[in-house]
Amino acid sequence: MKWGIQIYIMEHILIGLLLVFSLLGCGSGKAGGHIPLIDLEDAFDNNSEYVNLSRYCKSIEYIPLETNYESVLDIDGVTKVDIRADSNSIFIKNSQTNAIVVFSNKTGKYITSFSRMGRGPGEYQDFYFWDLKGESDSDNFRLAIHCMNSAFIYGKGYLFLHKIDADYGDIWSSPNVFKVILAPNEKCDYIYTLDCERNFNLQSGRTEVYNYLVKRDTIGETVSRLIDKRVHPWQWPMTEFFTYGKTLKYLTSGRDSIFAVKDIGNISLEYTISLGRYEYLRAIVPSAEKKGTVYYEPAEKSINENKYFIALTGYLPASDLPQIYLQRGYNQRCPSFILYDKKEQKTFALKRLPEYDFIGMVDDLEGGMPFAPVYMRFNKMYQLVDAIDFIEYAQKSNSQKMKQVAATLTEESNPVMVVATLK
């Protein structure tokens, strides 16, 4: 059992590491229609640039999260923060306690904390993945907690509703459930689970990985499923899921395509992705010892979408792409960001801003620190910044808003939530 959990953790870490530099090229269109291409070679060679925040946003706010005994956050660094949001609240997973801490996304005021760790009815023993949909103050609110091969579903007021089991029996040879996603376009509590099965081929030395997207009803019965196969000699990248509006989407485990899922039997290809001459980057095995590469911390959320662009979050070797890092070393506090502009159908690789040693969008609205689009929901984009870093960045910036907020912080304060509102 411990071995299975270790494999899970390793795979979870590798998702962020492999997102950008494991992307494969594939076809750029299909019969009867044009499929947009996210061209990373073009982004690295021709469109590695500073992108102004005003290009997409009308305002930016710096909101300190309230700090008290119940709300203190330990998030293992802002690049690994795991957050969700509705129109009124932001939900942040506390990495040490596995509690979900809820704040107002308008004022930063602490609202509540949620945890059901235990062995009683409606309680879970482990916390691997989570998802939510609906508004927290409405009857359609749902929170799903993934524990081993089960999902615990909670409703308004965090009332326990039901447990959905997806137990295959023999955990060693049968698929394991690694993620649980609430069906965004379903009124009932159907869920999608990401199940993974690994088979090692002794002759080729390669591992065949089968990722199953399985739709399940409220008693765990399979409604339908999709298979996404990936073969790789070293790592096990997994299918990456995200929600845009009420549509479930996924980035294939081969990192070459983005699909929209209306239902298991109704899936459409939306984008293809190519690394071009940089395809060799996908074969790099991250290592602290290997020359030219660095062991990078993973980002928790590796793909996001809003009405203007898709953001891919990953980790790129500075030695191979100096046009992004500007000949300087890699700062482990932040990942790299690739933006695909939907209107222009153009891909951008954001540059590191030297004065901050940080990769992000240029804040030309307030003259503040770079903005990293870590999470998106509705017409908002979110970034969390550790208090001590925020104080330092405020001193370097020309933003009076940042300086005013920084004056209220100490090193023990909770992070500051930076919220950019789209036009």
N, C-alpha and C positions, 0 to 999 in steps of 0.2 A: 504493500500500500504506500509506504514512504517513497519507494522508487517511482511509482506512478505520479506522486505529487511533485517529486523533483523534476521529472520529465515535463510536467505541466508548467512549472516555474521557468524552466529553461526555454520552453517554446514561447512562453509569454514574453520573456525578455527579448528573444530573437525577432519578434514581430517588428518592434520599433527599429532594431538594428538593420533589418533587411529591407525595410519598406522602400527606400530610395535606391540603394545600390544593388538590389536584387531584381530590379525591374527588367523584364524581357521585352523584346520587340515582337510585334505581331501585326496582322493585317490592319490597314487604315480605313477600311470601308467594307460594306456588304452590298449584296445585290439589292437594288431598289432604293438606296439611300446612302448619304454620307455619314460616316462615323468620325467624329472629331478625334484628332491625334494629339496626345500630350507628348510633345517632342522634347525630351530632356537634353539631348545633344544640342539642339538649337538654343535651349535655355542656358546651358553652361557656356557655350561658345559665343553666342551673339546677344543674349538677353540676360546676362548676369549684371544686375543693376540695382540701384536704389529705387524703390517704389514708394511713392508718397501715399500716406494714409488718406489724404483728401480725395484721392482718385476714386475711393469707394465709400468713404465715411463722411458724415457731417459733424460729428462731435466725438469727444473722448472725455471720460471721467475717471478720476482716481478715488476709489472708495475703500477706506480702511475697514477690514473685517473686525467686528467687535471682539475684544479679547477678555474672556473671563474663565473661571474654573472649568466650565462645561464646554467651552468653545475652542480651547487651545488646540491648534492643529500641528501635527507632525506629518509632513507629506513627502519626506525623503527628497526634497529639492523640487523646485517649481517645474523642472522639465518632466517630472514623473507624476504630476498632479492628475488625479482622476476626478473629473467633474461632470455634472449634468446641470440642466437649468430648465425651468419653466418661465412663464412671463413675469413671475413675481419673485422667484427664489432661485438661489444657486445651491447645489448639493455637492459637497466635497467629501470624498472618502478620506478619513484619517488613517494613514497607513499603519500606524502602530496599534490602534485599538480596534480597527475594522468597523468603526462607527461612521455613519453618514451624518455629517454636521451641516445644518441648513441655516443659511443667512438670507436676508433680504438682498436682492440684487440691485436695489435702488439706494438703500441706505447703509448696507453692510451690517445691520443689526442682527444679532444672533436670534434665531427663532427656536430651534430645537435640535436634538440629536436622536439618531435612530440606531438601535442595536438590539438584536434578539439572539445573541450568542447564548447557547445553552442546549439542554437535552429534552426540554419539555415540548408540549404541543405548540406548533408555530415557531419553534426555535431551531436554529441551525448551528452546527459545530464548526464549520469553516466558511470562509468568505472568499470566493475566487473572482467572481465577476458580477456586475449588476447592471440594471437598466430601469428606466422609468418612462412613463408616458402620461399625458394629460396634465391638468393643473392640480397642484397639491391640495387645494381647497374645494375641489369638485368631486362629484361622485364617480367620474370616469378616471380618476387618478389610479395608477397602478405602479407599484414598485416590485421588481423581481430581484431576488438574491440567489445567486448560483452557489450551491454547495455540493461538491462532488457530482454525482449524476442526478441531482434533484434541483428543482427551482421552487422557492418559497415566494408566494404572491401576496402582497399587502395592498390594501385600498386606502380610501380616505381616512385620515386619522391614524394611518399606519396599522389599521386593523388587519389581522391575519385572515386571509380568505381561503387559500388552499395550497397544498403542496403537489407539485407535478413531478412524478418520478420518471426517470428515463434510465432505469437500471438494466444493464445487459447481463448481469450475473458475474461472469469471469472478467475482472478488470484487466487481467494480464494479456488476454488475446482478443478481447472484443473492443469495439470503439469506446473511447472516453468522451464525455461531454466537457467541453472547454469553455463554452460561452452560452449565455441565454439571452435572447433578444425578444422583447415584447412585440407582437405583431402590430405595427403602427396604424394599419388601416382596418383593423378588426375591432368591432365593438365588444366581442366576447374575449375571454382571456386566453386566446390561443397564443402560443409562443413558438419561436424558432430556436432550435438548439444547433450549435456547431459541434458535431461529433467528429472525432479524429481516430483513424485506424492506421497503424504503421506496420509495414512488412519489409524486412531487410532481405535483399537478394545477395546471397553469399558469393555467387559467381561474378556479379558486376560490381559488388561493393557499394551499391546504391540502395537508398531507402525509398520505397514507394509509399507515399502518404495519400490517404483518401480522406478528404474533408467532406462531410455530409451536412448539408443544410436541411434540417428535418423540421417540418411543421407538426406540432403536437397539440392535442386538445387538452382540456383541463384535468383529464385523468391520465395523461401521459401517452395516450395512444397515438401512433404515427398516422398523420393525415396524408402526407406526401413528403418526398425528399429529393434532393438534388446532390449529385456527386461532383466534387471539384478535385481532380487528381493532380498531384505534384510529385515529381521525382527529383531528388537532390542528393548528392553524395555526402553532404556534411550536415546541413541544418534541416529543420522541419518548419518552414514558414507556413503560416495558417491563413485561411481566408479571413479577410478583415471586413467587418460589417459596420455600417453607419446609417443614420437616418437623415433624410432631407425632406422636410415637411412631413407628409404622411407616407412617404415612400421608403421602403427598406432597400438599401443598396449594398453591394459588396465589391471589394477589390480582390481579384483572384489570388490564389496562393502563388501563382506564377508571376504575380505583380505586372501583368501585361494588359489587363482589361478591367473596366468598371461596368457592372451590370445593375439594372434596376429590377426589383422583384415585386411584381404585383401579386403573384402567387407562385407556388412552385412550378406550376404549369404555364405561367405567363411571365417570362423573363426576357428582357431586352438588353442588347449591348448598347451602352451609351458612349463609352470612350475606349480608345486603345492607347497604350503607353509604350514608348520606345526609348531606349538609352543610346541607340545608334552606336557610334564608335566607342562609347563609354560602357558598353555591355560587360566588359571585363570586371567592372566594379562589383557586379553581383557575385562574383566568385571569391572576393576577398573574405577571408576568415578573420574576424576581428580578434586581435591579440595584442596584449601589452608588450610582448616581446618581438613580434614581427615588425621588421623595418617598414616604415611607410604607412603603418596603420596604428590606430589607437583603440583601446577598449572604451567604447562609448556607453554611457548610461542610456537606457531606452526611454522614449517618450510614451506616455500612457495612451494618448490619442493620436493616431498616425495619419488619419485622413478626415477632412471636414469639407463641407460644401455650403455655400450661401448663394444668393441670387446672382452674384457677380463672378465668383470664381470658386475653383476647387483648390484646396490647400493640401499638399502632400508634406508630411513631416518625417524627416529621416536624418541619418548621420552620414556625412560624406568625409572622406579623408582629405585633410587640408593639403597634403603634399601633392595630390592628384588634381586638385581644383583650386589653385592659388587665386584665380580670378574671383572666387567667392570669399576666400579668407584673407585676401590682400597680403599674401606672403607672410602672414603671421600664424602663430600656433592656434590650435583649437581650444576654445573655451567650453569646458564640459557643462556649463550651466545652461546652455541653450542648444537646441538642434538646428538643422538647416530647414528652410522652407522653400518649397516650389509652388508657385501660383499659376494656375491655368485660367486665363481670362476668357470667360465664355463668349462675350460679345466680339472681342478681337480675335478669338481663337488663337491665342498666343501664350506661350509658356515662359515664365520668368523665374530665375533663381535669385533669391534675395541675397544681397551682399552684407557682410559684416560691417557695422558702423564702427570705425576705429576708436572714436572717443569713448564708446561704451564697451568695446570688445564684445559686441552682441549682434546677432543676426535677427533682423526684423524689418518691418515697414517703417519708413521715416515719418515721424510725427510732425508734419508741417502745419497741423491745426493749432497745437499749443506749445510747440517747441520742446516737447518732452522727450523721454527715452524712447527707443525703438519699440514698436508694438509687434508682438509675436502672436499670430492668430491660432492660439492653442486649442480653443473650443469655440464653436459657433452654434447658435440656436435662434430661430426667428430672425429678427433684424439686428441681432447683437453678436459681437465677438468678445471673447473673454481671455484675459491673461492674468495670472497671479504672480506677484513679485514679493520675495522675502523682504521683510521690513528693513533689515540691515542693508540689502542691496538697493532698496527704494530710496533710502536716505542718501546713499552714495550717488545714485543716478540723479536725484533731485538737485544735488549740489552742482553737477555738471550741466544740467539742463537750463533752458531759458523759460521754463514753465513756472509761472507763479502758482498755479494750482498744485503742482507737484511739491513745491517748496512749502506751501501751507499745510499740506497733508503730512509731509515729512517732519514738520515741527511738532506734530502730535504723537510721533512714534518713538518707541524705544527698541532696543535689540530684541526684547522679549515679546514684542507685539506680534499679532497675527499678520499674515501676508496682506498686501494691498491688492484689491481686485481692480484691474484696469478694464473698463468697458468701452468699446468703440461701437457707436451706433451707425448702421449703414444709411446711406442716402435713401 
